[in-house]
Amino acid sequence: MSSLQSIDQAVQRLRAGGVIAYPTEAVWGLGCDPFDEQAVSQVLALKCRAVEKGLIIVAASIEQFAFLLEGHAPELIVTLEQSWPGPNTWLVPHQNRVPNWIHGNHQSVAIRVSAHPEVVKLCAAFGSALVSTSANPQGLPAAVSASEVACYFDGQLDAIMQGSVGADNQPSTIRDLLTGNTIRGAN
C-alpha cells in the first residue's frame, strides 16, 4: 500500500481492480469500480459487510448517473439536482442497471454526487461513479484520518490517497427518492 501522488495514479489502481481509500466530506471512504465484482468483494471483506446490505456509489456529477436515471419522472430528477452536490444520498430504483453486489437485496441503489473536491476529481478522471463506503470494519468508528485508515487496513489496500476530510461532521443523509422518506440523518 502506498500514498498516492496524483489522481492519475489512483485511477490506474482502480482500473487495475484495486481498492483505495480517499477522503470524503465527513469521513474516509473505501472505493473501487462498482462493476468489478472482485474489487467489490474485497471491499466487503475488508469491512466484514454482507453483500446483501448493498453499497453507496458516488459520482462527480449527476450525468455519471444518467444510466440509472433514464425513465424517471422529471420532478424526481429536479429533486436530485437541487440536493447535489452535497451530503445527500438517494435510494433510486436500480432497474437491474447495477450488479447485485452493489444493490444487495434491495430494489434501489444508493447514489450521491459529492461536493468534496478530491472525490469529484477522482470520479471525473475515472469517468464513472465509484463505490463509496466508510473506511472502517463493521462495528468500528469510521476513519477520519489517513493514519486511522492505515491502522484499520494496514497493507490490505492498494493505496491511500493524500488529502483530508471536509468540514461535515455527519455522514450523508439517506432518503428514498420515490417516497421522500429519510432513512438516515436529518430531514
Biotite code that builds the C-alpha atoms (Angstrom):
import biotite.structure as struc

atoms = struc.array([
    struc.Atom([0.000, 0.000, 0.000], chain_id="A", res_id=1, res_name="MET", atom_name="CA", element="C"),
    struc.Atom([1.280, 3.442, -0.776], chain_id="A", res_id=2, res_name="SER", atom_name="CA", element="C"),
    struc.Atom([0.281, 7.053, -0.570], chain_id="A", res_id=3, res_name="SER", atom_name="CA", element="C"),
    struc.Atom([-0.718, 8.365, -3.983], chain_id="A", res_id=4, res_name="LEU", atom_name="CA", element="C"),
    struc.Atom([0.825, 11.443, -5.523], chain_id="A", res_id=5, res_name="GLN", atom_name="CA", element="C"),
    struc.Atom([-1.834, 12.039, -8.159], chain_id="A", res_id=6, res_name="SER", atom_name="CA", element="C"),
    struc.Atom([-5.400, 11.357, -9.217], chain_id="A", res_id=7, res_name="ILE", atom_name="CA", element="C"),
    struc.Atom([-3.963, 9.627, -12.301], chain_id="A", res_id=8, res_name="ASP", atom_name="CA", element="C"),
    struc.Atom([-2.219, 7.064, -10.101], chain_id="A", res_id=9, res_name="GLN", atom_name="CA", element="C"),
    struc.Atom([-5.453, 6.428, -8.205], chain_id="A", res_id=10, res_name="ALA", atom_name="CA", element="C"),
    struc.Atom([-7.313, 5.893, -11.466], chain_id="A", res_id=11, res_name="VAL", atom_name="CA", element="C"),
    struc.Atom([-4.642, 3.432, -12.627], chain_id="A", res_id=12, res_name="GLN", atom_name="CA", element="C"),
    struc.Atom([-5.055, 1.425, -9.412], chain_id="A", res_id=13, res_name="ARG", atom_name="CA", element="C"),
    struc.Atom([-8.857, 1.477, -9.741], chain_id="A", res_id=14, res_name="LEU", atom_name="CA", element="C"),
    struc.Atom([-8.734, 0.346, -13.382], chain_id="A", res_id=15, res_name="ARG", atom_name="CA", element="C"),
    struc.Atom([-6.419, -2.491, -12.355], chain_id="A", res_id=16, res_name="ALA", atom_name="CA", element="C"),
    struc.Atom([-9.081, -3.746, -9.941], chain_id="A", res_id=17, res_name="GLY", atom_name="CA", element="C"),
    struc.Atom([-7.670, -2.038, -6.881], chain_id="A", res_id=18, res_name="GLY", atom_name="CA", element="C"),
    struc.Atom([-9.288, -0.779, -3.709], chain_id="A", res_id=19, res_name="VAL", atom_name="CA", element="C"),
    struc.Atom([-8.255, 2.637, -2.462], chain_id="A", res_id=20, res_name="ILE", atom_name="CA", element="C"),
    struc.Atom([-9.055, 4.881, 0.489], chain_id="A", res_id=21, res_name="ALA", atom_name="CA", element="C"),
    struc.Atom([-9.923, 8.516, -0.124], chain_id="A", res_id=22, res_name="TYR", atom_name="CA", element="C"),
    struc.Atom([-11.202, 11.470, 1.906], chain_id="A", res_id=23, res_name="PRO", atom_name="CA", element="C"),
    struc.Atom([-14.860, 12.494, 1.609], chain_id="A", res_id=24, res_name="THR", atom_name="CA", element="C"),
    struc.Atom([-16.941, 15.280, 3.130], chain_id="A", res_id=25, res_name="GLU", atom_name="CA", element="C"),
    struc.Atom([-17.072, 13.750, 6.638], chain_id="A", res_id=26, res_name="ALA", atom_name="CA", element="C"),
    struc.Atom([-15.023, 10.539, 6.819], chain_id="A", res_id=27, res_name="VAL", atom_name="CA", element="C"),
    struc.Atom([-12.563, 8.485, 4.823], chain_id="A", res_id=28, res_name="TRP", atom_name="CA", element="C"),
    struc.Atom([-14.077, 6.138, 2.285], chain_id="A", res_id=29, res_name="GLY", atom_name="CA", element="C"),
    struc.Atom([-13.093, 2.914, 0.592], chain_id="A", res_id=30, res_name="LEU", atom_name="CA", element="C"),
    struc.Atom([-13.611, 2.921, -3.137], chain_id="A", res_id=31, res_name="GLY", atom_name="CA", element="C"),
    struc.Atom([-13.382, 0.724, -6.193], chain_id="A", res_id=32, res_name="CYS", atom_name="CA", element="C"),
    struc.Atom([-15.017, 0.212, -9.572], chain_id="A", res_id=33, res_name="ASP", atom_name="CA", element="C"),
    struc.Atom([-18.627, -0.767, -8.774], chain_id="A", res_id=34, res_name="PRO", atom_name="CA", element="C"),
    struc.Atom([-18.735, -3.017, -11.847], chain_id="A", res_id=35, res_name="PHE", atom_name="CA", element="C"),
    struc.Atom([-15.662, -5.036, -10.777], chain_id="A", res_id=36, res_name="ASP", atom_name="CA", element="C"),
    struc.Atom([-17.063, -7.909, -8.710], chain_id="A", res_id=37, res_name="GLU", atom_name="CA", element="C"),
    struc.Atom([-13.666, -8.963, -7.350], chain_id="A", res_id=38, res_name="GLN", atom_name="CA", element="C"),
    struc.Atom([-12.828, -5.423, -6.174], chain_id="A", res_id=39, res_name="ALA", atom_name="CA", element="C"),
    struc.Atom([-16.247, -5.012, -4.544], chain_id="A", res_id=40, res_name="VAL", atom_name="CA", element="C"),
    struc.Atom([-15.818, -8.401, -2.854], chain_id="A", res_id=41, res_name="SER", atom_name="CA", element="C"),
    struc.Atom([-12.523, -7.175, -1.435], chain_id="A", res_id=42, res_name="GLN", atom_name="CA", element="C"),
    struc.Atom([-14.205, -4.022, -0.053], chain_id="A", res_id=43, res_name="VAL", atom_name="CA", element="C"),
    struc.Atom([-16.930, -6.127, 1.558], chain_id="A", res_id=44, res_name="LEU", atom_name="CA", element="C"),
    struc.Atom([-14.347, -8.485, 3.079], chain_id="A", res_id=45, res_name="ALA", atom_name="CA", element="C"),
    struc.Atom([-12.300, -5.570, 4.463], chain_id="A", res_id=46, res_name="LEU", atom_name="CA", element="C"),
    struc.Atom([-15.411, -4.139, 6.104], chain_id="A", res_id=47, res_name="LYS", atom_name="CA", element="C"),
    struc.Atom([-16.819, -7.526, 7.196], chain_id="A", res_id=48, res_name="CYS", atom_name="CA", element="C"),
    struc.Atom([-20.002, -6.349, 5.460], chain_id="A", res_id=49, res_name="ARG", atom_name="CA", element="C"),
    struc.Atom([-22.634, -8.652, 3.971], chain_id="A", res_id=50, res_name="ALA", atom_name="CA", element="C"),
    struc.Atom([-23.239, -8.203, 0.244], chain_id="A", res_id=51, res_name="VAL", atom_name="CA", element="C"),
    struc.Atom([-26.994, -8.218, 0.941], chain_id="A", res_id=52, res_name="GLU", atom_name="CA", element="C"),
    struc.Atom([-26.743, -4.771, 2.569], chain_id="A", res_id=53, res_name="LYS", atom_name="CA", element="C"),
    struc.Atom([-25.691, -3.019, -0.646], chain_id="A", res_id=54, res_name="GLY", atom_name="CA", element="C"),
    struc.Atom([-23.243, -0.148, -1.091], chain_id="A", res_id=55, res_name="LEU", atom_name="CA", element="C"),
    struc.Atom([-23.358, 3.555, -1.928], chain_id="A", res_id=56, res_name="ILE", atom_name="CA", element="C"),
    struc.Atom([-21.909, 4.742, -5.218], chain_id="A", res_id=57, res_name="ILE", atom_name="CA", element="C"),
    struc.Atom([-20.611, 8.298, -5.562], chain_id="A", res_id=58, res_name="VAL", atom_name="CA", element="C"),
    struc.Atom([-20.128, 10.421, -8.667], chain_id="A", res_id=59, res_name="ALA", atom_name="CA", element="C"),
    struc.Atom([-18.629, 13.707, -9.796], chain_id="A", res_id=60, res_name="ALA", atom_name="CA", element="C"),
    struc.Atom([-21.881, 14.832, -11.446], chain_id="A", res_id=61, res_name="SER", atom_name="CA", element="C"),
    struc.Atom([-25.462, 13.760, -11.998], chain_id="A", res_id=62, res_name="ILE", atom_name="CA", element="C"),
    struc.Atom([-24.500, 12.932, -15.600], chain_id="A", res_id=63, res_name="GLU", atom_name="CA", element="C"),
    struc.Atom([-22.486, 9.976, -14.310], chain_id="A", res_id=64, res_name="GLN", atom_name="CA", element="C"),
    struc.Atom([-25.809, 8.517, -13.101], chain_id="A", res_id=65, res_name="PHE", atom_name="CA", element="C"),
    struc.Atom([-27.662, 9.064, -16.402], chain_id="A", res_id=66, res_name="ALA", atom_name="CA", element="C"),
    struc.Atom([-27.858, 5.299, -16.998], chain_id="A", res_id=67, res_name="PHE", atom_name="CA", element="C"),
    struc.Atom([-29.742, 4.906, -13.692], chain_id="A", res_id=68, res_name="LEU", atom_name="CA", element="C"),
    struc.Atom([-31.983, 7.938, -14.002], chain_id="A", res_id=69, res_name="LEU", atom_name="CA", element="C"),
    struc.Atom([-33.284, 7.325, -17.510], chain_id="A", res_id=70, res_name="GLU", atom_name="CA", element="C"),
    struc.Atom([-37.051, 6.941, -17.451], chain_id="A", res_id=71, res_name="GLY", atom_name="CA", element="C"),
    struc.Atom([-37.609, 8.607, -14.071], chain_id="A", res_id=72, res_name="HIS", atom_name="CA", element="C"),
    struc.Atom([-40.126, 11.438, -13.767], chain_id="A", res_id=73, res_name="ALA", atom_name="CA", element="C"),
    struc.Atom([-38.633, 14.898, -14.438], chain_id="A", res_id=74, res_name="PRO", atom_name="CA", element="C"),
    struc.Atom([-39.654, 16.153, -10.986], chain_id="A", res_id=75, res_name="GLU", atom_name="CA", element="C"),
    struc.Atom([-37.569, 13.385, -9.375], chain_id="A", res_id=76, res_name="LEU", atom_name="CA", element="C"),
    struc.Atom([-34.534, 14.436, -11.395], chain_id="A", res_id=77, res_name="ILE", atom_name="CA", element="C"),
    struc.Atom([-35.100, 18.041, -10.257], chain_id="A", res_id=78, res_name="VAL", atom_name="CA", element="C"),
    struc.Atom([-35.126, 16.831, -6.634], chain_id="A", res_id=79, res_name="THR", atom_name="CA", element="C"),
    struc.Atom([-31.731, 15.208, -7.178], chain_id="A", res_id=80, res_name="LEU", atom_name="CA", element="C"),
    struc.Atom([-30.306, 18.238, -8.977], chain_id="A", res_id=81, res_name="GLU", atom_name="CA", element="C"),
    struc.Atom([-31.401, 20.561, -6.173], chain_id="A", res_id=82, res_name="GLN", atom_name="CA", element="C"),
    struc.Atom([-29.752, 18.408, -3.494], chain_id="A", res_id=83, res_name="SER", atom_name="CA", element="C"),
    struc.Atom([-26.395, 17.871, -5.228], chain_id="A", res_id=84, res_name="TRP", atom_name="CA", element="C"),
    struc.Atom([-23.516, 18.175, -4.963], chain_id="A", res_id=85, res_name="PRO", atom_name="CA", element="C"),
    struc.Atom([-23.543, 17.572, -1.273], chain_id="A", res_id=86, res_name="GLY", atom_name="CA", element="C"),
    struc.Atom([-24.160, 15.211, 1.632], chain_id="A", res_id=87, res_name="PRO", atom_name="CA", element="C"),
    struc.Atom([-27.385, 13.751, 0.231], chain_id="A", res_id=88, res_name="ASN", atom_name="CA", element="C"),
    struc.Atom([-27.591, 10.094, -0.714], chain_id="A", res_id=89, res_name="THR", atom_name="CA", element="C"),
    struc.Atom([-30.706, 8.969, -2.551], chain_id="A", res_id=90, res_name="TRP", atom_name="CA", element="C"),
    struc.Atom([-32.157, 5.483, -2.893], chain_id="A", res_id=91, res_name="LEU", atom_name="CA", element="C"),
    struc.Atom([-33.124, 5.179, -6.556], chain_id="A", res_id=92, res_name="VAL", atom_name="CA", element="C"),
    struc.Atom([-34.747, 2.141, -8.229], chain_id="A", res_id=93, res_name="PRO", atom_name="CA", element="C"),
    struc.Atom([-31.865, 0.349, -9.948], chain_id="A", res_id=94, res_name="HIS", atom_name="CA", element="C"),
    struc.Atom([-33.987, -1.318, -12.661], chain_id="A", res_id=95, res_name="GLN", atom_name="CA", element="C"),
    struc.Atom([-31.278, -4.027, -12.876], chain_id="A", res_id=96, res_name="ASN", atom_name="CA", element="C"),
    struc.Atom([-28.787, -1.467, -14.203], chain_id="A", res_id=97, res_name="ARG", atom_name="CA", element="C"),
    struc.Atom([-26.230, -2.147, -11.470], chain_id="A", res_id=98, res_name="VAL", atom_name="CA", element="C"),
    struc.Atom([-24.896, -5.518, -10.341], chain_id="A", res_id=99, res_name="PRO", atom_name="CA", element="C"),
    struc.Atom([-26.412, -7.287, -7.342], chain_id="A", res_id=100, res_name="ASN", atom_name="CA", element="C"),
    struc.Atom([-23.120, -6.925, -5.464], chain_id="A", res_id=101, res_name="TRP", atom_name="CA", element="C"),
    struc.Atom([-23.878, -3.175, -5.398], chain_id="A", res_id=102, res_name="ILE", atom_name="CA", element="C"),
    struc.Atom([-27.631, -3.114, -4.690], chain_id="A", res_id=103, res_name="HIS", atom_name="CA", element="C"),
    struc.Atom([-27.654, -6.161, -2.412], chain_id="A", res_id=104, res_name="GLY", atom_name="CA", element="C"),
    struc.Atom([-31.154, -7.387, -1.561], chain_id="A", res_id=105, res_name="ASN", atom_name="CA", element="C"),
    struc.Atom([-32.748, -4.050, -2.444], chain_id="A", res_id=106, res_name="HIS", atom_name="CA", element="C"),
    struc.Atom([-34.844, -2.778, -5.354], chain_id="A", res_id=107, res_name="GLN", atom_name="CA", element="C"),
    struc.Atom([-32.949, 0.513, -5.124], chain_id="A", res_id=108, res_name="SER", atom_name="CA", element="C"),
    struc.Atom([-29.340, 1.634, -5.177], chain_id="A", res_id=109, res_name="VAL", atom_name="CA", element="C"),
    struc.Atom([-27.825, 4.367, -3.008], chain_id="A", res_id=110, res_name="ALA", atom_name="CA", element="C"),
    struc.Atom([-26.277, 7.190, -5.083], chain_id="A", res_id=111, res_name="ILE", atom_name="CA", element="C"),
    struc.Atom([-24.647, 10.525, -4.250], chain_id="A", res_id=112, res_name="ARG", atom_name="CA", element="C"),
    struc.Atom([-22.874, 13.351, -6.078], chain_id="A", res_id=113, res_name="VAL", atom_name="CA", element="C"),
    struc.Atom([-20.021, 14.519, -3.888], chain_id="A", res_id=114, res_name="SER", atom_name="CA", element="C"),
    struc.Atom([-19.045, 18.093, -3.072], chain_id="A", res_id=115, res_name="ALA", atom_name="CA", element="C"),
    struc.Atom([-15.560, 17.046, -1.902], chain_id="A", res_id=116, res_name="HIS", atom_name="CA", element="C"),
    struc.Atom([-13.052, 18.339, -4.494], chain_id="A", res_id=117, res_name="PRO", atom_name="CA", element="C"),
    struc.Atom([-10.851, 15.224, -4.415], chain_id="A", res_id=118, res_name="GLU", atom_name="CA", element="C"),
    struc.Atom([-13.812, 12.874, -4.833], chain_id="A", res_id=119, res_name="VAL", atom_name="CA", element="C"),
    struc.Atom([-15.079, 14.970, -7.741], chain_id="A", res_id=120, res_name="VAL", atom_name="CA", element="C"),
    struc.Atom([-11.638, 14.906, -9.403], chain_id="A", res_id=121, res_name="LYS", atom_name="CA", element="C"),
    struc.Atom([-11.299, 11.170, -8.804], chain_id="A", res_id=122, res_name="LEU", atom_name="CA", element="C"),
    struc.Atom([-14.703, 10.239, -10.257], chain_id="A", res_id=123, res_name="CYS", atom_name="CA", element="C"),
    struc.Atom([-14.241, 12.644, -13.186], chain_id="A", res_id=124, res_name="ALA", atom_name="CA", element="C"),
    struc.Atom([-10.827, 11.191, -14.032], chain_id="A", res_id=125, res_name="ALA", atom_name="CA", element="C"),
    struc.Atom([-12.112, 7.624, -13.636], chain_id="A", res_id=126, res_name="PHE", atom_name="CA", element="C"),
    struc.Atom([-15.026, 8.538, -15.911], chain_id="A", res_id=127, res_name="GLY", atom_name="CA", element="C"),
    struc.Atom([-17.590, 6.812, -13.752], chain_id="A", res_id=128, res_name="SER", atom_name="CA", element="C"),
    struc.Atom([-19.085, 6.584, -10.300], chain_id="A", res_id=129, res_name="ALA", atom_name="CA", element="C"),
    struc.Atom([-17.193, 4.672, -7.606], chain_id="A", res_id=130, res_name="LEU", atom_name="CA", element="C"),
    struc.Atom([-18.087, 2.611, -4.580], chain_id="A", res_id=131, res_name="VAL", atom_name="CA", element="C"),
    struc.Atom([-18.127, 4.888, -1.544], chain_id="A", res_id=132, res_name="SER", atom_name="CA", element="C"),
    struc.Atom([-18.335, 3.191, 1.823], chain_id="A", res_id=133, res_name="THR", atom_name="CA", element="C"),
    struc.Atom([-16.871, 4.363, 5.096], chain_id="A", res_id=134, res_name="SER", atom_name="CA", element="C"),
    struc.Atom([-13.324, 3.216, 5.776], chain_id="A", res_id=135, res_name="ALA", atom_name="CA", element="C"),
    struc.Atom([-13.830, 1.033, 8.819], chain_id="A", res_id=136, res_name="ASN", atom_name="CA", element="C"),
    struc.Atom([-14.505, -2.565, 9.695], chain_id="A", res_id=137, res_name="PRO", atom_name="CA", element="C"),
    struc.Atom([-18.162, -3.058, 10.605], chain_id="A", res_id=138, res_name="GLN", atom_name="CA", element="C"),
    struc.Atom([-18.859, -2.008, 14.189], chain_id="A", res_id=139, res_name="GLY", atom_name="CA", element="C"),
    struc.Atom([-15.895, 0.367, 14.484], chain_id="A", res_id=140, res_name="LEU", atom_name="CA", element="C"),
    struc.Atom([-15.959, 4.158, 14.028], chain_id="A", res_id=141, res_name="PRO", atom_name="CA", element="C"),
    struc.Atom([-15.350, 5.474, 10.517], chain_id="A", res_id=142, res_name="ALA", atom_name="CA", element="C"),
    struc.Atom([-11.792, 6.667, 9.919], chain_id="A", res_id=143, res_name="ALA", atom_name="CA", element="C"),
    struc.Atom([-11.391, 10.452, 9.910], chain_id="A", res_id=144, res_name="VAL", atom_name="CA", element="C"),
    struc.Atom([-7.675, 10.480, 9.033], chain_id="A", res_id=145, res_name="SER", atom_name="CA", element="C"),
    struc.Atom([-5.310, 8.629, 6.726], chain_id="A", res_id=146, res_name="ALA", atom_name="CA", element="C"),
    struc.Atom([-3.481, 7.254, 9.762], chain_id="A", res_id=147, res_name="SER", atom_name="CA", element="C"),
    struc.Atom([-6.716, 5.701, 11.065], chain_id="A", res_id=148, res_name="GLU", atom_name="CA", element="C"),
    struc.Atom([-7.300, 4.129, 7.642], chain_id="A", res_id=149, res_name="VAL", atom_name="CA", element="C"),
    struc.Atom([-3.779, 2.668, 7.732], chain_id="A", res_id=150, res_name="ALA", atom_name="CA", element="C"),
    struc.Atom([-4.384, 1.374, 11.249], chain_id="A", res_id=151, res_name="CYS", atom_name="CA", element="C"),
    struc.Atom([-7.586, -0.413, 10.206], chain_id="A", res_id=152, res_name="TYR", atom_name="CA", element="C"),
    struc.Atom([-6.339, -1.806, 6.897], chain_id="A", res_id=153, res_name="PHE", atom_name="CA", element="C"),
    struc.Atom([-2.542, -1.965, 7.177], chain_id="A", res_id=154, res_name="ASP", atom_name="CA", element="C"),
    struc.Atom([-1.216, -3.496, 3.970], chain_id="A", res_id=155, res_name="GLY", atom_name="CA", element="C"),
    struc.Atom([-4.645, -4.517, 2.661], chain_id="A", res_id=156, res_name="GLN", atom_name="CA", element="C"),
    struc.Atom([-5.365, -1.555, 0.350], chain_id="A", res_id=157, res_name="LEU", atom_name="CA", element="C"),
    struc.Atom([-3.830, -0.735, -2.993], chain_id="A", res_id=158, res_name="ASP", atom_name="CA", element="C"),
    struc.Atom([-3.405, 2.898, -1.956], chain_id="A", res_id=159, res_name="ALA", atom_name="CA", element="C"),
    struc.Atom([-4.435, 5.642, 0.435], chain_id="A", res_id=160, res_name="ILE", atom_name="CA", element="C"),
    struc.Atom([-4.893, 8.983, -1.306], chain_id="A", res_id=161, res_name="MET", atom_name="CA", element="C"),
    struc.Atom([-3.479, 12.180, 0.062], chain_id="A", res_id=162, res_name="GLN", atom_name="CA", element="C"),
    struc.Atom([-5.904, 14.725, 1.459], chain_id="A", res_id=163, res_name="GLY", atom_name="CA", element="C"),
    struc.Atom([-8.214, 15.344, 4.343], chain_id="A", res_id=164, res_name="SER", atom_name="CA", element="C"),
    struc.Atom([-11.906, 15.047, 5.039], chain_id="A", res_id=165, res_name="VAL", atom_name="CA", element="C"),
    struc.Atom([-14.214, 18.002, 4.576], chain_id="A", res_id=166, res_name="GLY", atom_name="CA", element="C"),
    struc.Atom([-15.941, 20.016, 7.265], chain_id="A", res_id=167, res_name="ALA", atom_name="CA", element="C"),
    struc.Atom([-19.077, 17.856, 7.594], chain_id="A", res_id=168, res_name="ASP", atom_name="CA", element="C"),
    struc.Atom([-19.304, 16.064, 10.922], chain_id="A", res_id=169, res_name="ASN", atom_name="CA", element="C"),
    struc.Atom([-22.005, 13.543, 9.928], chain_id="A", res_id=170, res_name="GLN", atom_name="CA", element="C"),
    struc.Atom([-22.268, 11.029, 7.093], chain_id="A", res_id=171, res_name="PRO", atom_name="CA", element="C"),
    struc.Atom([-24.644, 11.868, 4.277], chain_id="A", res_id=172, res_name="SER", atom_name="CA", element="C"),
    struc.Atom([-28.391, 11.873, 4.788], chain_id="A", res_id=173, res_name="THR", atom_name="CA", element="C"),
    struc.Atom([-30.037, 8.927, 3.033], chain_id="A", res_id=174, res_name="ILE", atom_name="CA", element="C"),
    struc.Atom([-33.520, 9.387, 1.548], chain_id="A", res_id=175, res_name="ARG", atom_name="CA", element="C"),
    struc.Atom([-35.784, 7.337, -0.673], chain_id="A", res_id=176, res_name="ASP", atom_name="CA", element="C"),
    struc.Atom([-36.288, 9.196, -3.959], chain_id="A", res_id=177, res_name="LEU", atom_name="CA", element="C"),
    struc.Atom([-39.782, 7.825, -4.617], chain_id="A", res_id=178, res_name="LEU", atom_name="CA", element="C"),
    struc.Atom([-41.247, 8.378, -1.137], chain_id="A", res_id=179, res_name="THR", atom_name="CA", element="C"),
    struc.Atom([-39.048, 11.175, 0.207], chain_id="A", res_id=180, res_name="GLY", atom_name="CA", element="C"),
    struc.Atom([-38.675, 9.228, 3.463], chain_id="A", res_id=181, res_name="ASN", atom_name="CA", element="C"),
    struc.Atom([-35.446, 9.764, 5.404], chain_id="A", res_id=182, res_name="THR", atom_name="CA", element="C"),
    struc.Atom([-33.617, 6.507, 6.118], chain_id="A", res_id=183, res_name="ILE", atom_name="CA", element="C"),
    struc.Atom([-30.594, 8.018, 7.927], chain_id="A", res_id=184, res_name="ARG", atom_name="CA", element="C"),
    struc.Atom([-29.777, 11.536, 9.047], chain_id="A", res_id=185, res_name="GLY", atom_name="CA", element="C"),
    struc.Atom([-31.589, 14.840, 9.256], chain_id="A", res_id=186, res_name="ALA", atom_name="CA", element="C"),
    struc.Atom([-34.764, 15.805, 7.432], chain_id="A", res_id=187, res_name="ASN", atom_name="CA", element="C"),
])
